[in-house]
Amino acid sequence: MSRDRLSTGISGLNEVLYGGYVPGRAYLVRGGPGTGKTTLGMHFLTTGAANSEPVLFITLAETVAQLRRTAEGLGFDAQGVTFLDLSPTSEFFAQVQTYDIFSPAEVEREPTTQRIVEQVETLKPQRIFIDSMTQFRYLATDPFQFRKQVLSFLRFLVEQDITVLFTSEHSLEAPDDDLQFMSDGVLNLNFNEGDRTLRVSKFRGSGFRDGYHSLRLTNSGIQLFPRLLPETFERAFTTESISSGIPEIDELLHGGIERSTITIVSGPSGVGKSTLGLQFMKEAAGRGERSVIYTFEEAKETLMHRAEGINIPVHAMQERGTLAIVQIEPLHYTPDEFANLVRQEVEQQQARIVMIDSISGYRLSVRGEDLTPHLHALCKYLQNMGVAVLLINELETIMGEFRATEIGISYLADTIIFLRYLELRGELRRVIGVLKKRMTDFEKTLREFQISRYGVKVGNPLSQLRGILTGIPEWPEGE
């Protein structure tokens, strides 16, 4: 954490704000009911209290008892938080208070202001959270008076070097544009069709990471997953070829696939795409390198059973820490959340090969958005970190005219390996070939690709085969 920043209490938000809040400024937290405004404030205050800072929660809606119960349910330690309760009491309704000469705003404004000033001067807090500033509108006689009072109030706090978070309850009927102008920063919380996001639209005195960042409300508060910007990450690495461990495949690729490249392995269901990826990982494990598979479709247990059955020791690889298999439920994760999982493997566990199995499963996590920008950002990040990327691309067609991919992402690939079924002399066979390779030359023929209990076996080039791209390959007459 930068010395001139205050932690937000949320690691992902600290990343978005390039270290945290700038001290001695006032920030507006906007959002509808249930978007997490109060929870975000609790993170802010309890983080300060944990560092022995005096902190103050000014509530104009919920009671202190309600807030403490909520904090306890989310695992916050609110013992060090001082609460100033300005919410209406039940006695107010029971006594049916009325004013014959002055409006309620004029009568209540002065004692409310006085209580705040006294609490601030007594406690001398470093952090204040106000929930919500909208309630002060009802203590003002008109909009001009409200703006004047709020601006004066915020200046009073900021001049004492207090960092302030305050919430608003905005709507089309009651917009909060005035509060946005008065604040030094604006954090927007959104909840739309099951997806929660946070967006920073203003942050004086600093840059910040733009865009919509995925947010999740959990039993322990807020988790924020910043949108991935590949250009902000880089790691030194040595460019080198990664062998498959099978001489014939390495001959096809003129050495193997390269570090910091993207390889698309394309083909129909059951042809051996995942198996080929595992073969590269098996060889990497022998060098002590860690690989990770994110499986979106096949169950982890099924994948492991199948791999063991073809002489790829995935159990031993996992025990040694050279392989991780992570089963992903795509509808449970947003692209930002998934990218965060990948980052943890790369930055904390030093994974050197990452396989996404498959692109069609990953597409479900995008939930109707364009797949390409999310996949592009993730792959470019991995490239910048020196990771070899394997993208498994499933084709729906088994036979017919040749296609590399069906979703327009081939431009991402440095290498495209294709596997397909061919009917040759009355038999169904698998073949492997290379369509594209940027880093080196490659073999332009097909080879037979076999999978048995002894592992993967690749044959000699099928140089006599004709009509490969038409989908109806043939042997020349007389062969």
Residue, then its C-alpha position, 0 to 999 in steps of 0.5 A: m500500500s502506498r504511504d500516501r494512500l488509505s486502504t479501502g479494505i478491499s484488495g481489488l478496489n485498492e488495485v482499481l484506485y492505484g493504492g487506495y483513497v487519497p487521504g483528506r478527501a470526500y468520496l461519494v458511493r452511489g447505488g440502488p438498494g442492495t448494491g453494497k454501499t453500506t458494506l463498502g463503508m464497513h470495509f473502509l472503517t474497520t480497516g482503519a480501526a484495525n490500524s488503531e485509527p479513530v473512525l466514525f459511522i454517521t447513520l441517518a437511516e439504520t439504527v446502530a443495533q441493526l448495523r452492528r448485527t449486519a457487521e457481525g454477520l459479515g465477519f467485520d470487527a466493529q468494536g473500534v468503530t464509533f457510531l453516531d445515530l441520527s436515524p429517527t426513533s420510534e418515539f418520534f412517531a409515537q409522540v406525533q411531533t408537529y411544529d406550528i411556526f417553523s418547518p421541521a427542517e429549520v427546527e431539526r437542522e441545528p441540533t443535528t449539526q451540533r451533534i455532528v460537530e461535537q462528535v467530530e471535535t471529541l473523537k477527532p476521527q481520521r475516517i468518517f462514513i455517512d449513510s446516507m447524505t441524501q437524508f440531509r435534503y430533508l433538513a434543508t428548505d430548498p435545493f440551494q440550501f442543501r448544496k450550501q450546507v453539504l459543501s460547508f459540511l464536507r469542507f469542515l471535515v476535509e479541512q481537519d484532514i478527515t477522509v470521508l465516504f458518503t452514500s446517496e440514494h439517487s433516482l430519476e425523480a431525485p438525482d444526485d448530480d449536485l453531490q457528484f460535483m461536490s465530491d472528490g471521487v465517485l464510486n458507482l455500484n450497479f446490480n443488473e440482471g444478476d451481475r454486480t459491478l463497480r465503476v469509478s467515474k471520478f477520482r481527483g488527484s490520481g489516475f484509476r483503472d477505468g471500466y466496469h469491474s465485477l463485484r460479488l457480495t459474500n458472507s465476508g463482505i465485498q470481493l472486487f475483481p478488476r477488469l484485466l488490462p494486459e499492458t499493466f503486467e509484464r515479467a522477464f522470461t526467456t523465449e524457448s521452445i516447449s517440447s511435447g515429448i513426442p518426436e513426431i509432434d515436435e517435427l510437425l512444429h519444428g521444435g514445439i510450441e514457444r514460451s509466451t505464445i497462444t496455441i489454438v488446438s482445434g477439432p471435433s469432440g473426442v478427437g484428442k485435443s485435451t490429450l494433446g494439451l496434457q502431453f505438453m504438460k506431462e513433458a513440462a512436469g518433467r522439467g519441474e514446471r507447473s501447468v494448470i487446466y481450467t476445464f469448463e465442460e468435462a468433470k475433473e474426475t473424468l479428465m483425470h481418469r481418462a488421462e491416467g488411462i493413457n499413461i499421463p500420471v496426473h495424480a502424481m503431477q498434482e501431488r508434486g505441484t506440477l499440475a493443477i486441474v480446476q473445474i469451472e462452472p461458467l455461469h458462476y463466474t464473470p470474465d473478471e472473476f475467472a481472470n482473477l483465478v488465472r492471475q493467482e495461479v500465474e503470479q502466486q503459483q508460477a504456472r508456466i502453461v495454462m490450458i482453457d478447455s474449452i473456448s465454448g465453455y468460457r464463452l458462457s461466462v461472458r453472458g451475452e457479451d462479445l467473447t473476443p475482447h475478454l479472451h484477448a485481454l486474458c491471453k495477452y496478459l498471459q503472454n506478457m507474463g511469459v506463459a504458454v497458452l493452450l486454447i481448446n476449440e471445439l468444432e461442431t462438424i466432424m466431417g466436411e470442409f475444413r475450418a480452423t475455428e467457428i468463432g473468429i478468434s484465429y487472429l489471436a493464435d501464434t500457432i494453430i494445431f488441428l485434429r480431425y477425423l478422416e475416413l481412409r480405406g473404410e476406416l475412421r482415423r484421427v490425424i494431426g496437422v499445423l495450419k499456422k505458426r508465427m515463430t518458426d516454420f512448420e511441417k505442411t503434411l498430416r500425420e496419423f494421431q493415435i491414442s492408446r493405453y500406452g499414450v499418444k502415438v504419431g505416425n509418419p507424414l501422410s504425404q500422398l493424401r489429397g483433398i484435405l481441405t475439402g473434407i473428402p481426402e483421398w489416396p491417389e489411384g494405385e497407392 
